[in-house]
Structure formats: structure tokens, C-alpha cells
Amino acid sequence: ALGDRAGVAMVLSNLGKVAEEGDAPAEAAEFYGESLALYRELGEKKSIALLGCRLGGISSIRGDHARAEALYDESLRLHGELGDRLGICQDLEGVAAMRAARGRPDSAARLWAAAEALRERIGAPPKRPERARYEPLVAKAREALGEEDFAKAWAEGRNLTPERALDAW
């Protein structure tokens, strides 16, 4: 009623997060999508990047990998422009999960390792819910590759700079 589109976008984003954490991905995607559209109109790059990452994850889980890739691509580009290294970590972890789901455990391991190394450099370890989401996926990638190939891919990923990781995803 007040015309506060930024406020509406923020509330929609928060509702999406509640739905996502409540294991309602379809509802989360709707809220995030509406919020993202408003933030695009407002030109809020940081919020566009954040919601791109969140929607990328939901799209990947739902099997819409083409949409997930497009969202992650935009989110990574924007986080890179903004110098948001934590956002880059989250994007890399999301892309890694998507790669693992698509049968690319080698690429996934490199991206997870690159994100881990960057998180260590910036002093931002993953929170418990983040770890709980990706640790089982990392274990599956390790099993799929075997210990030696996994260790090699992980070492390669840890040596990637954020810029090279962005290019390599």
C-alpha cells in the first residue's frame, strides 16, 4: 500500500527462506522468484546475486539444471563484481552440488575445495546447516572417484584462485 517495493522484495525473500528451511521448495521458489523480479527492477545487485544462488540451488534440486546454471552464472558474475567472497563461496558450493548430481564428481570436488580454501582465507567457515547439506554430497563424490582421484581433484581445487574457480565452473 505504501509502494515500498524494496520492503516487499525483502519480505518475499524472507518468506522464501522460511519455506526453503521448512522443506517446501516449490513455495520457496515462488517467493524467491517474485523477490528476484522486484530486485531486478530495482537494480539491487547484491540481492539479485543472493537470490540467484538460492534459486539456483532449488532449481538444481528440482532437476532444472539449465535454469540452475543460468542463475548460478549470473550470481557468480555479480558476486565477483561486488567482491563478495562469501557469496562466491556459496555459489561455488551450489554449483559443486549441481555438478555432483549431474555425474561430475571430479568437477564438484574441485569446486568444493576452492570454496573451502576461500572460506579459510576469509575466515567464514560454513554454518552447520550448510555443512549438513553438502557433506553427504562430498562423501558420495569421494566414493564415486575413489580416494586417489578425489584427493587429486581436491588438491587442484584448493589451488584455484576465486577468479580461476569462477572461470572453471
C-alpha positions, 0 to 999 in steps of 0.5 A: 500500500505504501509502494515500498517495493524494496520492503516487499522484495525483502519480505518475499525473500524472507518468506522464501527462506522460511519455506526453503528451511521448512522443506517446501521448495516449490513455495520457496521458489515462488517467493524467491522468484517474485523477490528476484523480479522486484530486485531486478527492477530495482537494480539491487545487485547484491540481492539479485546475486543472493537470490540467484544462488538460492534459486539456483540451488532449488532449481538444481534440486528440482532437476532444472539444471539449465535454469540452475546454471543460468542463475548460478552464472549470473550470481557468480558474475555479480558476486565477483563484481561486488567482491563478495567472497562469501557469496562466491563461496556459496555459489561455488558450493551450489554449483559443486552440488549441481555438478555432483548430481549431474555425474561430475564428481571430479568437477564438484570436488574441485569446486568444493575445495576452492570454496573451502580454501576461500572460506579459510582465507576469509575466515567464514567457515560454513554454518552447520546447516550448510555443512549438513547439506553438502557433506553427504554430497562430498562423501558420495563424490569421494566414493564415486572417484575413489580416494586417489582421484578425489584427493587429486581433484581436491588438491587442484581445487584448493589451488584455484584462485576465486577468479580461476574457480569462477572461470572453471565452473 
